[in-house]
């Protein structure tokens, strides 16, 4: 239990650092009163790689095809306002990192999930889960593109 909490804390800190770097590098993520909404902005770019560290640096796939090649599991449907969910299993349970793709196969976001109770906000509690992941969990999302368009071809 303690190890799982430490692992989740490390992932959360890594996600915050990732967002800090992305915000510094991308005017689309800048928060200001005159910021252009993502849906009206030019095509965003997150660079050429996404790396998560948990003692080891792991590159994450930027396309759904790369995710499938790397053994990520497609949960099978596009969840409106979220996208297609790809996860990796850690034994009998899904891992904490979920990759979110649009129908074109582009990475539009990363989701952290926990089976342990988390503070809300910023975490969202999904008592019954959502399509493709129908079990209680807590989640937090980090978007690289407008999730309102997540399932539009």
Residue, then its C-alpha position, 0 to 999 in steps of 0.5 A: x500500500x505504501x509503495x503504491x502511494x509513493x509510486x502515485x506521488x512520483x507519477x503525479x510530481x512527474x506529471x506536474x513537471x511535464x505540464x510545467x515544461x509544456x506550458x513553458x514551451x507552448x503558447x497554447x497552454x499559456x493561461x491568460x485572459x486573452x488566450x485563444x481556446x484550443x479549438x480555435x488555435x493552430x494545430x498544437x504540437x507536443x514535440x517529438x517525444x513524451x517521456x515518463x520517469x519512475x526510476x527509469x525513463x520510458x518513452x511513451x508512444x505518440x500515435x495509437x499505432x505505436x502504442x499497439x506495437x508497444x503492447x498498450x491495450x486499446x479499451x475498444x471505444x472512443x469515449x466522448x470528450x476523452x478519446x480512445x484509451x490505451x493502457x498497460x496491465x501491471x499484473x491483474x490491474x491496469x497501470x496508472x498511466x492511460x494514453x488518450x488518442x483521437x480517431x486519427x491515432x494522434x496522442x491528445x492527452x494523458x490520464x493518471x488513474x488510481x484505484x486508491x482514493x485521491x483528493x478531489x479536486x484536482x482528481x475526479x472520482x468515477x464511482x462506476x468508471x466509464x465505458x471501457x473501464x467500468x470500475x471505481x477509480x480516480x482520474x486526472x487528465x492532462x490535455x495536448x489538444x481539445x478533448x471536445x473533439x476527441x471522437x470526431x474523425 
